[in-house]
């Protein structure tokens, strides 16, 4: 007996749904495996930004800023403002990484998230550009409080070199970044880093004394 004519479209729709569901689940599984356990933006629930510096400490830090910014390194997204009411992202003693690579793959920054979390430090990441997906991963881990992150856009090679020098590190070449080679010389720090949507103020022991 031949099946009713309407059975064919139903079978096709159900088959397509099964295939699409399997593709989505496999893609989600691969992303979770590649993330090394860090939160991806797909899994980010509605959360509040991580707590920033205490008001008194922030006020002292802002009052001590030079009238002129240290670098024209702009915050990549306003959602990384640690103090939205003051319009700044401010961190103390962060882990600082400067690269000349266009950051377009979220897997590139997973070792940095892991290192910053293990050290209990905020992560300041300076690069010419940030890809949408990678920025989303940084945003997710920032908002869930796993790692406070300050991604900054800076393209000029001389200014990248200056940013690295101020923090006692070097500019990480694209090839090193993609190979996953992260010696201690690739990781710097500073006393504090304050950034807004246009500029950055970097305070180092040499500049604060």
C-alpha positions as a printed Julia matrix, in Angstrom:
209×3 Matrix{Float64}:
  0.0    0.0    0.0
  1.44   3.37  -0.96
  1.91   5.91   1.87
 -0.24   9.07   1.76
  1.2   11.89  -0.32
  1.65  14.18   2.66
  4.01  11.7    4.33
  6.91  12.61   2.04
  7.16  16.32   3.1
  6.83  15.3    6.76
  9.7   12.83   6.45
 11.83  15.44   4.68
 11.17  18.07   7.37
 11.92  15.65  10.2
 15.09  14.5    8.47
 16.27  18.07   8.01
 15.56  18.82  11.68
 17.59  15.82  12.82
 20.52  16.79  10.59
 20.43  20.44  11.74
 20.17  19.41  15.39
 23.11  17.06  15.03
 25.18  19.77  13.34
 24.38  22.3   16.09
 25.22  19.86  18.88
 28.49  18.81  17.24
 29.49  22.44  16.7
 28.68  23.27  20.33
 30.67  20.23  21.55
 33.69  21.22  19.44
 33.61  24.81  20.69
 33.4   23.7   24.31
 36.3   21.3   23.79
 38.39  23.99  22.07
 37.63  26.54  24.77
 39.55  24.65  27.44
 36.65  25.11  29.84
 36.4   28.88  29.45
 33.03  30.46  28.83
 32.07  31.21  25.23
 29.66  34.01  24.39
 27.06  31.45  23.21
 26.88  30.14  26.77
 26.87  33.56  28.44
 23.81  34.18  30.56
 22.74  37.62  31.69
 25.31  38.61  34.27
 26.56  41.75  35.9
 30.01  43.15  35.1
 32.76  42.03  37.49
 33.41  44.34  40.45
 36.01  46.97  39.68
 38.41  48.82  41.95
 36.91  50.34  45.1
 35.64  53.88  44.57
 38.29  55.48  46.76
 41.12  53.64  45.01
 39.69  54.47  41.58
 39.34  58.16  42.48
 42.96  58.28  43.63
 44.09  56.55  40.45
 42.14  58.9   38.18
 43.28  61.97  40.09
 46.9   60.95  39.57
 46.6   60.53  35.82
 48.7   62.66  33.52
 46.68  65.27  31.58
 47.93  63.61  28.4
 47.26  59.92  27.72
 50.18  57.53  27.5
 48.92  55.82  24.35
 46.03  56.24  21.89
 45.0   52.68  22.74
 41.21  52.57  22.76
 39.03  50.05  24.55
 37.7   47.64  21.92
 34.16  47.61  23.31
 32.35  49.65  25.96
 31.19  46.44  27.66
 34.74  46.08  29.01
 34.37  49.24  31.1
 35.0   48.13  34.67
 33.46  51.38  35.92
 30.75  52.37  33.4
 29.62  55.36  35.44
 33.14  56.79  35.23
 33.61  55.72  31.61
 36.84  53.78  32.23
 38.35  50.34  32.55
 40.87  50.39  35.38
 43.02  47.5   36.65
 45.96  47.1   39.0
 49.02  44.91  38.32
 47.57  43.25  35.21
 49.11  40.65  32.95
 49.95  42.61  29.78
 50.35  41.04  26.34
 51.08  43.13  23.24
 50.9   41.62  19.75
 51.02  42.83  16.17
 48.68  40.02  15.1
 45.09  40.55  14.0
 43.32  38.46  16.64
 40.79  36.51  14.61
 40.62  33.11  16.35
 39.43  32.71  19.93
 41.76  29.74  20.44
 44.71  32.14  20.24
 43.88  33.76  23.56
 42.91  30.69  25.6
 46.47  30.26  27.0
 46.37  33.91  28.07
 43.03  33.52  29.84
 44.38  30.44  31.58
 47.58  32.22  32.64
 45.75  35.32  33.91
 43.28  33.22  35.88
 46.04  31.09  37.4
 47.92  34.22  38.48
 44.81  35.98  39.73
 45.48  38.94  37.44
 43.44  41.01  35.05
 44.45  40.63  31.39
 45.37  43.65  29.29
 45.58  42.61  25.65
 46.85  45.11  23.07
 46.41  44.28  19.37
 45.6   45.99  16.05
 42.17  44.34  15.73
 39.91  41.84  17.47
 37.68  39.4   15.62
 33.99  39.26  16.56
 34.09  35.74  17.97
 37.32  36.25  19.9
 36.04  39.49  21.39
 32.89  37.63  22.39
 34.92  35.03  24.29
 36.83  37.77  26.12
 33.55  39.52  26.89
 31.95  36.36  28.23
 34.8   35.56  30.6
 35.01  39.21  31.67
 31.32  39.44  32.52
 31.22  36.13  34.38
 34.15  37.29  36.5
 36.5   34.49  35.4
 39.1   36.91  34.03
 38.78  40.7   34.01
 39.92  41.72  30.54
 40.92  45.01  28.94
 41.22  44.54  25.14
 42.77  47.56  23.45
 43.09  48.44  19.78
 46.41  49.88  18.68
 47.78  49.41  15.17
 50.89  51.61  14.89
 54.03  49.38  15.13
 56.05  52.03  16.98
 53.29  52.55  19.53
 52.9   48.8   20.0
 56.63  48.62  20.73
 56.28  51.49  23.21
 53.37  49.79  24.98
 55.4   46.59  25.3
 58.5   48.4   26.55
 56.53  50.28  29.21
 55.34  46.95  30.59
 58.68  45.15  30.42
 57.75  42.85  27.58
 58.03  42.52  23.79
 55.61  42.66  20.9
 54.5   39.08  20.22
 54.81  38.29  16.49
 51.91  36.67  14.68
 53.9   33.45  14.11
 54.68  33.05  17.83
 51.08  33.72  18.75
 49.73  31.07  16.4
 52.33  28.52  17.46
 51.31  28.93  21.09
 54.83  29.89  22.18
 54.5   31.94  25.39
 57.8   32.41  27.24
 57.88  34.76  30.23
 59.37  37.5   28.03
 56.04  37.62  26.19
 54.16  38.61  29.36
 54.53  42.01  30.98
 52.86  44.0   33.73
 52.46  47.53  35.04
 51.32  49.22  38.24
 47.98  50.18  36.71
 46.28  50.56  33.36
 43.35  52.91  32.81
 41.59  53.07  29.46
 38.54  54.72  27.99
 37.01  54.48  24.53
 39.79  56.66  23.08
 43.01  56.43  25.08
 45.07  54.65  27.73
 47.05  55.79  30.75
 49.8   53.38  31.81
 51.42  53.71  35.22
 54.69  51.84  35.71
 57.13  51.89  38.64
 59.41  54.13  36.6
 56.66  56.6   35.72
 54.9   56.54  39.09
 58.04  57.27  41.09
